[in-house]
């Protein structure tokens, strides 16, 4: 039986944290080693292709986390509008809790590496696709036809990502909360037609 990859997940977790806070370029391998507590040799063992392969794993991990959060909210909330408002409250709280230092680790990495790094770009595409699919399915459950639900899901995802950046710049959760409230209102008005 193969050995359990003892240091792989701590390396990925450290990368998610550091990339979210300071971006890909400003995060050095020594930073990842320090935060993860893993021996430096583990970086090369688990990620022989270097830092960009750590970025792929970090984007995949962050995508799983976001998808799990949105899936949980989809189960708990009675509508897409409620889901968006609840997600905005979480995001704004996380941003406030970090002193507005943290951003989305997926977005920060993609802004620096896509489309140049194909594997990172593909990981980001899959992460966004999973979130969009959850929102699309929630919108379809609210009565939207699949093509319209897909369009609205893309709009919601894109708008909230932009709101995260604006929240960081303004040092306020307000852009996230306003964006979610307006998206929810748009969806609710359209659903009533």
N, C-alpha and C positions, 0 to 999 in steps of 0.2 A: 504494500500500500504506500502511495507517495506521501511525502511529508506535507503537513499542513503549511500553507504559505503564511508563516507567522508575521512577517513584516509588510506584506503587500498591502493589506487594507489600511494599516496606519499610515503608510506612505500616501495612499490615495486620499485618505481623510485629511492629511496635512496639506496636500496639494489643493484640495477643494477649498479649505480654509484660507490658505495663502493667496490663491488665485482670486478668490472673491474679494479679498481685502486689498491686495496690491497689484493684481494683474499677473500675467504670465512673465513678461520681460523682467519685471522687478523682483521676481521670485527666483532665487538661486537654488541650486541643488543642496547647498549647505543649509539653507533655510528649511528645506523639506526634511532633511536629516534631523535638524535640531527639533523641529516641531513634532515629527513622527516618533522620534526616539529610536529609529531603526539605524543599524550600522550602514555606513555609506556604501559598502559592498552590496547591500540588499537592493539599492537603487539600480545598480547595473545588472544584478541577477534577475530581478523581476521586470526591469524595463531596459533591456539591452540596446534598444534603439534611441535611448536618451530622453531628454526632457519632454519632447513632443509626444512621446508615447505615454508619459505620465499625464500629460494634458488630455490625451484621449480617455484614459481611465478616469480622470477627474470629471470630465464632461459627462461620461457615461454614468458615473456615480451621482453626480448632481442631478442628472436627468431622472434617474430612478427615484431620488428623494422628492423632487418636485412632482413627479407622476403619482407617487404614493400619497403626497399631501392633497393633490387635487382629487384623486380617487376617493380619499376619505371624506373630503368636503362634499363631493358629489353624492355620496351615500347619506350624509347628514343633512344636507340642504334640500329644501323642497323645490327649488328652481335654479336655473342658471344664474339669475340675478342674485339670489341669496348666496350662491357659491362664489360669485365674483366679489361681492361685498365681504364675505367671510375671509376669502383669500387675501383681499386688500388689507384687512385688519391685521392678519398674520404678517404679511410682508412689511407693512408700516411699523409694526411692533418690532420685528427683527431688525429693521433698519435703525429705528430709534435705539434699540438695545446695543447696537454696535457703534453708536455715536455717528451713524451715517458713513462709517468707513467701509462697510461691506456692500458689495453689489451682487449680482447674480454670477456665480462662477462660470456658468455656461457662456453668458454674454461677454464677460470680460475676456475670456480666452478666445472666443470667436472673433471679437473685434480686432484682436492682435494677429490671429493666425489664419483665419479663413479669407479667401479660398486657397491660399498658398499651401497650407498643410492639409492634404486631401483626407487623411484619416481623422484629423480633428474636425474638419468640416462635416464629414459623414457622421461622426458621433453627435455633433450638434444638431444636424438635420434629424437624426433619429430621436434625440431628446425632445426637440420641438414637436415632431410628428406625434409622439406619444401623448404629449399634453394637449395638442390640437384634437387628437382623436377622442380623448376623454371629454373635452368641451363639446365637440361635435355630437357625441352620443348623448350628452346631457341636454343639448339643444333639441335634438331629435325627440327625446323623451318629453320635452316641453311643447312638441307639436310642429317643429320646423322641418321642412323637407330637407333631405340630405344635402343637396347642393348649397342651399342657403345656410344650413347649419355649419357646413365646412367653411364658408366664407366668414361667417360671424366668429367662428372659433379662431381663425387666423387673425382677424381684426382684434379680438380680445387678447390673444397672446402677444401680438405685436405692440398693442397699446400699453399693456402692463409692463412689458420690457422697457419701453421708452419711459414710462412713469418711474420705474426704478432708477434710471439714470438721472432723471430730473429731480427725484427725491434726494438723491445723494448730493447733487449740486446745490439744491436749496436747503439741505439739512432739515427736511420736513417730510413727514409721511403724507402730507396733504395731496401732492400730485398723484400718489397711488390711490388714495381714497376717492378723490374726485374722478379719476379715470374709471375706476370700477363702478362708481355710482352712475356715471353717465352711460357707460356700456350697459349696465343693468337696465337703466331707464329705456335706452334704445331698444333693447331686446324685449322688454315688457310691453312697450308701445306696439312694436311690430307683432308680437304674439297676440295682442288683442284685436288686430285687424281681421 
